[in-house]
Amino acid sequence: MQALYAYFHSEDKSEVKHEKELFQSFEKAYDLYLYLLLLLIDVRECGRNLIVIRKAKRLPTAEDLTPNTKFVDNKIFSLLSINRQLALDTKTRNIAWDDDKEAAQKIFLKIVDSDEYKTYMKSGSVSFKEDKKFISSIYREIISQDEFLQFILEEKNIHWADDMDFVNTLVLKTIDSIPESANDRMPLALLFKDEKEDKQFAKDLFRKVIEHSEEEEKNIQEKTENWELERIAFMDVLIMKMAITEFLYFPTIPVKASLNEYIELAKQYSTPKSSVFVN
């Protein structure tokens, strides 16, 4: 949808160029996934640094000298920190929080101040199940909701605001799928269910909407007797063009599924009444 919006508003009508930018956006979504996994490791490092600082105090307390290391010893943190694929992908894609260390520190302080952290640290038990449940909880309730983090990520890539919900779900699935037997070769989540098939679908949908744009405008105009096409919000027209394209040229997709998807897109990206109009 974003790629088509950019295409129709651009003076440059090179389908190849806009299609290339579409596929680059998929790669950038995977970058966001890596950034968020790496953030978990950096948050753990904030905990380690605090332990070192407290031990080095001029007059350390007994608690400073023998700290509760349950947080920094969390097995999910440990498995992510030794994961070979995560290390390789972040290095290859030049992904790091070196310029934004404040983000991890702010999140760490929020975690320490949370009821989840206090309960976890005082539970008196140590188990892989508890470790996983805790990381999943703080990610869902604190990290994914952090406005400062969202601001920093949007500064890196303005389109990530639209990818956050999907990528947060991907991170949580990754956490929840880690088995106790995992090692440094544990695979990360895949951006696509079937990369070849999914990319081909995106390419076909993008190209067919452009190819049949004029005839679909006529179809829409015939059904909007009281509205000139120019008076309809462009986003509504685009969403309907995409939906009609799926109806006519993608027979394996149930019509109901297409309807539900595009009505949801209208709710999120167009005017307050657009979903009803599109429906």
Salt bridges, closest charged atoms under 4 A:
ASP12 OD2 - LYS17 NZ 3.37
GLU15 OE1 - ARG207 NH1 3.80
GLU19 OE1 - ARG207 NE 2.56
GLU21 OE1 - HIS18 ND1 3.93
GLU27 OE1 - ARG93 NH2 2.81
ASP31 OD2 - LYS28 NZ 3.94
ASP31 OD1 - ARG93 NH1 2.68
GLU45 OE2 - ARG44 NE 3.69
GLU45 OE2 - ARG48 NH1 3.09
ASP64 OD2 - LYS57 NZ 2.85
ASP98 OD1 - LYS101 NZ 3.97
ASP100 OD2 - LYS156 NZ 2.86
GLU102 OE2 - LYS106 NZ 3.70
GLU130 OE1 - LYS70 NZ 2.98
ASP131 OD2 - LYS75 NZ 3.82
ASP146 OD1 - LYS110 NZ 2.68
ASP184 OD2 - ARG84 NE 2.75
GLU195 OE2 - LYS199 NZ 2.90
GLU211 OE2 - HIS212 NE2 3.75
GLU215 OE1 - HIS212 ND1 3.00
GLU217 OE2 - LYS241 NZ 2.84
GLU264 OE2 - LYS267 NZ 3.19
